[in-house]
Amino acid sequence: MKFYIKTFGCQMNENDSEAIKGILKAKGFIPTDVLEEADIIIVNTCAVRKKAEDKFYGKLGEINRLKRRRKEIIVGVGGCIAEKEKEKLLENKIVNFVFGTRSISRIDSLIDEALKGKRFVYMEDHIDELNSYFPRLRDSNHHAWVTIIYGCNKFCSYCIVPYTRGREKSRPMHDILREVKNLATQGYIEITFLGQNVDSYGKDLKDGSSLAGLLREAEKISGIERLWFLTSYPKDFSDELIEVIARSNKIAKCIHLPIQSGSNKILKLMNRGYTREFYLDLIRRIRNTIQDVSVSTDVIVGFPKETEEDFEETLKLIKDVRFERVNLAIYSPREGTYAAKHFSDEIPHKEKSKRLQTILELQKRINYEINQNYLNKEVEVIIEAKVRKHQKLLYGRTINNKIIIFEGPEDRVGTKVIVKINKITAGPLYGEIINQEVKV
């Protein structure tokens, strides 16, 4: 039997889908990228924003049309929408079973039950079973996602994640390091440590484990050339972590640090737990300590009660910090969150869109100005993949997360090269390889 998986949302979902694929392949099922070929369809969903939910329901409509012709197809829905909607999803007759974000290790037995004709919801917590011995079918041959902490304890007023992913639970450090060592022996050279709040890693273990300590041990593993981590929370970003990154030549000099708003009033309504001044001081400490570091962020526009003055404070912060990248989202109420229950979504969509466009235009100018500094520079790049629809073009990233595009043979994917930059844009940089492979 063939299985097809569609993944929406964050890198955590991608890593969860790799685990699902690993189990099913180990049980003899055959993966396919063609929906129409599938006997089993798994949809791993995201509920962070309404747009992600809309995409899921659009996909469900496509599956419905297929299932009208082939009623025997088994359809399972997991991820954050599954946690949020549960029995409501099962009311849709094309869905055979619904499973939780901490139930994915049991996906094979759930499919067995569905094949017997049962329709059900399964939300049991088996997150501890996702250890280093667990089979995974990864999407890359040189880069691997490694989840180190599940869940979130922050309860930002707009965010559904603590309700769909549960409380924070860290994996033991020895188990994570065993997974990284296994990946290194398989030829993986890049690792990204994942967590909804990756900086909280180890706090619940109460054995002295921390993200800084994990990175310090992971960079000692032979064969690993670059370490990344996502996503950080400003209040938990420690001075020890800053020092570990500064001293390393393997840990990426790229920090994704969501601010969400530049207004203290809005930050308080969001329950973010820090002020604008705290955030700016943290940025100062990071940049004073880590050479050539790049900082990216997330911003929500149109949060309830955001006045023009509040928005101007966000604009000023972006101008002052000069981020390498800003991920933007228009606020949309998430059912079940504090903000949805207690705040009126009174800002017109047209105004939200206008604010978003203003930031986009500002950030584009900042990006172009930053990128001008790279013209004619030589940078070290790990090649990630071929550029879609361009047979001769490859792309890769520098240690501070600049995307570089250049000509080269596809068999160089997963290697380090030196590229000289000869063209800049507000987005990727363009160049040519001047050294085919860097010795490590």
Protein Blocks (a to p, Z undefined) as FASTA:
>chain_A
ZZddddehjfklmmmmmmmmmmmmmnopacdfbfklpmbdcddddfkbmklmmmmmmmmm
mmmmmmmmmmmbccddedjllmmnmmmmmmpmkbmbdcdfklmmmmmmmmmmmmnopacd
dfbdcklmmcfklccddfbfkbccddfbgcjfklpakbmklmmnopaddddfklmmmmmm
mmmmnopabdcdddfblmlgoklnonopafklmmmmmmmpghiabdcdddddfklmcfkl
mmmmmmpckbccbdcddekiacfklmmmnonopafklmmmmmmmmmmmmghiacddddde
hiehiafklmmmmmmmmmmnopabdcdddddddehiaklmmpccfbcfklmmmmmmmmmm
mmmmmmmmmmmmmgopacddddfbdcehiakbccdddfkopacdddddfklgoiacdddd
fbdcfkbcddddfbfbacZZ
